[in-house]
Amino acid sequence: MAEKKSTKSFILRVDSDTMDAIEAWAADEFRSTNGQLQWIITEALRKAKRLPKKRIPKTEEE
């Protein structure tokens, strides 16, 4: 059975010029603004090698 991911909500304050740029980028990539922000954050964490290691699920045979 796949592990269910949970999400947390939070308020993010971004200046209007930055938000306009994020919204335009999201539209170019056919993503929602929220999806674009999640992608940006995930990519930054991946490049910085800060993402947690993925767990390999144990099979019933082990």
C-alpha angles and dihedrals in degrees: 000000000000119000112251115235118221124209131211126210123219139162117253121193113208127172115250097249091053091046091050089052092048092049092049091048090049091051091050090052094043091242133127116253089250091050090050092051090049090050093048092050094045092049092049091050092046093050091048089048090237100126115110115253113261115248117235107225115234116240123227089249094065 
